[in-house]
Amino acid sequence: MQGMQVLIGALGLVEAERFLAAVSRDRFNYTEWRRHGLPQMDVDELANAANSLAAQRSRHLPKEPNAVVKALHTK
């Protein structure tokens, strides 16, 4: 029960539930994934890399959200 309280305290109820659902599916081994599935970075490096990727992707998005839909309808 203490582990659940820590998980909910850190992630919030909804994200804790999502995490548990993700690691409960199939034969997923969270410990193994944590050891080998993530880049060998500290939290700050990982956050910086994620922010860089998000910035790169946002540059490729249309300025107007419906621009893609409008472009498809004009063809």
PyMOL commands that set and color helices and strands:
alter all, ss='L'
color gray80, all
select helices_A, chain A and resi 2-11+13-24+30-36+43-59+67-74
alter helices_A, ss='H'
color red, helices_A
deselect
rebuild
show_as cartoon
